[in-house]
């Protein structure tokens, strides 16, 4: 069934017997088509990030809201939503943009789509790691700017990653997938996490647990972040902790921009204390500080860690499954529960 055109006069009429599902961004065509078959779907018009007013209007007209990471759904928006809104079926694993406590207080269920982007994000982490340590971003810039004069034995030199210490913050699904890949590159893996993984998994991954984050940072050559964005992790890597890192160390961030104190990281890059950074997320995205754009050894990407066709299809399938379980009166498989962090 084709997706109904958004915001046409006919679209304002409800489909009897079907929950009204409002999606804040354009999803893949096959996902929207299946949603249109199953639900009273109101898709996004032009794929822009909704304003606060648009979000409020959508929440007032929906039985189910399907937001993404670009939608900040705070306590005030949730408090103002009418009783008919009963499910927020997030497209994506991270739910730091949704006030879970406020949703629970209003008896609005929240679901997410965990696990579908694990390999995609881990692959991107390794790509950024190689880009920074081997200076691929800088070399490409030299070539594109017409500054390359040919091969020379002492120019465009990077560093091998084999034998270096990789510090992982957050040993969940993605952290484990990164550790698995890192072993193949000969990296020594040490990790800090809220919960230590089983010893058998540590042995399989060749990973060593560091209960003290500060101590881990002192021995880390490459730091990669895979923890959720929470009030506790905001600026977890701040000026003090960056100063603890080895001169020339590298930061890789494919998690959330707020985990790193961006101004402190930029200062350390400019001073040379940090040797580089690979960033797929930013503290104030979509704004990216010009100093990061200009730095010779900062690889930057526009939040592409989950950007694979396979991952986006799988995420859409999870959203649909969560809604269908809810419609049938069952608990969705990916309900966000207390202690999700």
FILO-675111 format. One line per 5 residues: their letters; for each residue x negated, y, z of C-alpha. Coordinates in Angstrom, 1 decimal. Example, Ala and Ser with C-alpha at 12.3 -4.5 7.8 and 13.67 -1.06 7.14 Angstrom:
REM FILO-675111
as) -12.3:-4.5:7.8  -13.7:-1.1:7.1
END
This chain:
REM FILO-675111
xxxxx) 0.0:0.0:0.0  -1.5:3.4:-0.9  -2.2:5.9:1.8  0.6:8.5:2.1  -0.5:12.0:1.2
xxxxx) -1.2:13.9:4.4  1.0:16.8:5.6  3.6:16.6:2.9  7.3:17.3:3.8  8.0:13.5:3.7
xxxxx) 5.1:12.9:6.0  6.8:14.8:8.8  9.6:12.2:8.9  8.9:9.3:11.2  8.9:5.7:10.1
xxxxx) 11.4:3.8:12.2  10.0:1.1:14.4  6.4:2.0:13.8  4.1:4.0:16.2  2.9:7.3:14.9
xxxxx) -0.8:7.1:14.5  -2.7:10.4:13.9  -6.3:10.0:12.7  -8.6:13.1:13.2  -11.1:12.3:10.4
xxxxx) -11.0:10.5:7.1  -11.8:6.8:7.4  -12.8:4.4:4.7  -10.0:3.9:2.1  -9.4:0.2:3.0
xxxxx) -9.0:1.1:6.7  -6.5:3.9:6.0  -4.6:1.7:3.6  -4.2:-1.0:6.2  -3.2:1.5:8.8
xxxxx) -0.5:2.9:6.4  0.9:-0.6:6.0  1.1:-1.2:9.8  1.8:2.2:11.3  3.4:5.6:10.7
xxxxx) 0.0:7.0:9.7  -0.9:10.7:9.5  -4.4:10.8:8.1  -6.8:13.7:8.1  -6.2:16.3:5.4
xxxxx) -9.8:17.3:4.5  -12.1:15.5:7.0  -13.0:18.6:9.0  -13.6:18.5:12.7  -10.3:19.5:14.3
xxxxx) -10.1:22.7:16.3  -8.9:22.5:19.9  -5.5:23.8:18.7  -5.3:21.2:16.0  -6.2:18.5:18.5
xxxxx) -3.5:19.7:20.9  -0.9:19.6:18.0  -2.0:16.1:17.0  -1.7:14.9:20.6  1.7:16.4:20.9
xxxxx) 3.0:14.5:17.9  1.3:11.1:18.3  2.0:7.8:20.0  -1.6:6.9:19.2  -4.5:9.3:18.5
xxxxx) -7.6:8.0:16.7  -10.4:10.4:17.4  -14.1:10.3:16.7  -17.2:11.7:18.4  -16.5:15.2:16.9
xxxxx) -13.4:15.5:19.0  -13.7:16.8:22.5  -10.7:15.6:24.4  -11.0:17.1:27.9  -8.8:17.0:31.0
xxxxx) -6.9:20.1:30.0  -5.9:18.7:26.6  -4.9:15.4:28.2  -2.9:17.2:30.9  -1.0:19.2:28.3
xxxxx) -0.2:16.2:26.1  3.4:14.9:26.2  4.4:11.6:27.7  4.7:10.0:24.3  1.0:9.8:23.8
xxxxx) 0.0:6.5:25.2  -3.1:5.3:23.5  -6.4:7.0:22.4  -8.0:4.5:20.1  -11.4:5.9:19.6
xxxxx) -13.3:5.2:16.4  -16.8:4.5:17.8  -18.4:3.0:20.8  -19.3:6.1:22.8  -16.5:7.8:24.7
xxxxx) -18.3:10.6:26.4  -16.2:13.1:24.4  -13.0:11.8:26.1  -12.2:12.4:29.8  -11.5:8.8:30.9
xxxxx) -10.5:9.7:34.4  -7.9:12.3:33.2  -6.6:9.7:30.7  -6.2:7.1:33.4  -4.4:9.6:35.6
xxxxx) -1.9:10.2:32.8  -1.6:6.5:32.1  -3.1:6.9:28.7  -5.0:3.9:27.6  -8.4:4.4:25.9
xxxxx) -10.1:1.9:23.6  -13.3:2.0:21.7  -15.2:-0.1:19.1  -18.3:-1.5:20.8  -20.9:-3.7:19.2
xxxxx) -20.3:-2.9:15.5  -23.1:-0.4:15.1  -25.7:-2.2:17.2  -27.9:-3.4:14.3  -27.4:-0.2:12.3
xxxxx) -28.6:2.0:15.1  -31.5:-0.3:16.0  -32.6:-0.2:12.3  -32.4:3.6:12.3  -34.5:3.7:15.5
xxxxx) -37.3:1.7:13.9  -37.1:3.8:10.7  -37.5:7.0:12.7  -40.3:5.5:14.8  -42.2:4.6:11.6
xxxxx) -41.4:7.9:10.0  -43.0:9.8:12.9  -46.0:7.6:13.7  -47.0:7.3:10.1  -46.0:10.9:9.3
xxxxx) -43.7:9.9:6.5  -41.5:12.9:6.8  -44.5:15.2:6.6  -46.0:13.3:3.6  -42.7:13.6:1.8
xxxxx) -42.6:17.3:2.4  -46.1:17.8:1.1  -45.2:15.9:-2.1  -41.9:17.7:-2.7  -43.5:21.1:-2.1
xxxxx) -46.1:20.4:-4.8  -49.0:20.5:-2.3  -50.3:17.0:-2.8  -53.7:17.1:-4.7  -54.2:13.3:-4.7
xxxxx) -55.5:10.6:-2.4  -58.2:11.4:0.1  -59.6:9.3:3.0  -59.1:11.8:5.7  -55.7:13.4:5.0
xxxxx) -52.1:12.5:5.9  -53.3:10.2:8.6  -50.8:8.6:11.0  -51.1:6.0:13.7  -50.5:2.3:13.9
xxxxx) -47.7:1.3:16.2  -49.0:-2.3:16.9  -50.3:-2.6:20.4  -48.7:0.6:21.6  -46.3:0.8:24.5
xxxxx) -42.6:1.3:23.6  -40.5:2.6:26.5  -36.8:1.9:26.2  -34.2:3.8:28.3  -31.0:1.8:28.4
xxxxx) -31.2:-2.0:27.8  -27.7:-2.6:26.5  -26.8:-4.0:23.1  -28.8:-1.5:21.1  -31.7:-1.4:23.5
xxxxx) -32.0:-5.1:23.2  -31.8:-5.0:19.4  -34.6:-2.4:19.3  -36.7:-4.6:21.6  -36.2:-7.6:19.4
xxxxx) -37.3:-5.6:16.3  -40.2:-4.0:18.2  -41.7:-7.3:19.0  -42.2:-8.1:15.4  -44.2:-4.9:15.0
xxxxx) -46.5:-5.8:17.8  -45.3:-3.2:20.3  -45.5:-3.8:24.0  -42.0:-3.3:25.4  -41.2:-1.8:28.8
xxxxx) -37.7:-0.7:29.7  -35.7:1.2:32.3  -32.0:0.6:32.8  -29.3:0.8:35.4  -29.2:-3.0:35.5
xxxxx) -32.1:-5.4:34.9  -31.4:-8.0:32.2  -31.8:-11.7:33.0  -35.4:-12.9:33.1  -34.7:-15.3:30.3
xxxxx) -33.8:-12.4:28.1  -36.8:-10.4:29.2  -39.0:-13.4:28.2  -37.3:-13.7:24.8  -37.7:-10.0:24.1
xxxxx) -41.2:-9.8:25.5  -39.9:-6.9:27.7  -41.0:-5.8:31.1  -38.6:-4.0:33.5  -39.6:-0.7:35.0
xxxxx) -37.5:0.3:38.0  -39.1:3.7:38.2  -38.4:5.9:35.1  -41.1:8.4:35.9  -43.7:5.6:36.2
xxxxx) -42.6:4.2:32.8  -42.9:7.5:31.1  -46.6:7.8:32.2  -47.5:4.7:30.3  -45.2:5.1:27.3
xxxxx) -46.6:6.0:23.8  -43.2:5.9:22.2  -40.0:6.6:24.1  -36.6:5.6:22.6  -33.3:6.4:24.2
xxxxx) -30.3:4.1:24.2  -28.2:5.1:27.3  -24.7:6.7:27.1  -24.1:10.4:27.5  -22.8:11.0:31.0
xxxxx) -23.1:13.7:33.6  -25.8:11.6:35.2  -27.8:11.3:32.0  -27.5:14.9:30.9  -31.1:16.2:30.5
xxxxx) -32.4:12.9:31.8  -35.5:13.6:29.8  -36.2:17.2:31.0  -39.3:19.4:31.2  -40.6:17.7:34.2
xxxxx) -40.4:14.2:32.7  -41.7:15.3:29.4  -44.8:16.6:31.2  -45.3:13.1:32.7  -45.7:11.6:29.2
xxxxx) -49.0:10.9:27.6  -50.4:13.6:25.4  -49.4:12.8:21.8  -46.5:10.6:22.9  -43.4:10.4:20.7
xxxxx) -39.6:10.7:21.5  -37.0:8.9:19.4  -33.3:9.7:20.1  -30.5:7.9:18.3  -28.2:8.0:21.3
xxxxx) -26.8:11.5:22.2  -28.5:14.9:22.0  -27.6:15.9:25.6  -29.8:13.2:27.1  -32.9:15.3:26.2
xxxxx) -33.4:18.9:27.3  -34.0:20.1:23.8  -35.7:23.4:24.7  -38.2:21.6:26.8  -38.8:19.0:24.0
xxxxx) -39.4:21.8:21.5  -41.8:23.6:23.8  -43.8:20.3:24.2  -43.8:19.8:20.4  -45.0:23.4:19.8
xxxxx) -47.8:23.1:22.4  -48.9:19.7:21.0  -48.2:17.8:24.2  -45.7:15.7:22.3  -47.1:14.3:19.1
xxxxx) -43.7:14.1:17.3  -40.1:13.3:17.5  -37.5:11.3:15.5  -34.0:12.7:16.0  -30.7:11.5:14.7
xxxxx) -28.8:13.5:17.4  -29.1:17.0:18.8  -28.0:18.8:21.9  -25.9:21.4:20.1  -25.0:19.5:16.9
xxxxx) -24.1:20.2:14.2  -26.5:23.1:14.9  -30.1:22.1:14.6  -32.8:24.4:16.0  -35.0:25.9:13.2
xxxxx) -38.1:25.0:15.2  -37.2:21.3:14.8  -36.5:21.8:11.1  -39.9:23.4:10.6  -42.1:21.2:12.8
xxxxx) -44.6:19.2:10.8  -44.0:15.9:12.6  -40.3:15.9:13.5  -38.1:13.6:11.5  -34.5:14.7:11.6
xxxxx) -31.4:13.1:10.4  -27.7:14.2:10.4  -26.3:11.7:12.9  -26.6:8.7:10.5  -27.3:5.9:13.0
xxxxx) -23.9:4.3:12.4  -23.6:5.3:8.7  -23.3:1.9:7.0  -20.3:0.7:5.0  -20.3:-2.5:7.0
xxxxx) -20.3:-0.8:10.3  -17.6:1.7:9.5  -15.4:-1.1:8.1  -15.9:-3.2:11.2  -15.1:-0.2:13.4
xxxxx) -11.9:0.5:11.5  -10.9:-3.1:12.0  -11.4:-2.9:15.7  -9.3:0.3:15.9  -6.5:-1.5:14.1
xxxxx) -6.8:-4.6:16.3  -6.7:-2.4:19.4  -3.6:-0.6:18.3  -1.8:-3.8:17.3  -2.5:-5.5:20.6
xxxxx) -1.1:-2.4:22.3  2.0:-2.3:20.1  2.6:-5.9:20.9  2.5:-5.2:24.6  -0.9:-6.9:25.2
xxxxx) -4.1:-5.4:26.6  -6.3:-4.4:23.7  -9.6:-6.3:23.6  -11.7:-3.1:23.7  -9.9:-1.2:26.5
xxxxx) -12.3:1.2:28.2  -12.3:0.2:31.9  -13.6:1.7:35.1  -17.4:1.6:35.1  -17.8:1.6:31.3
x) -21.0:3.5:31.7
END
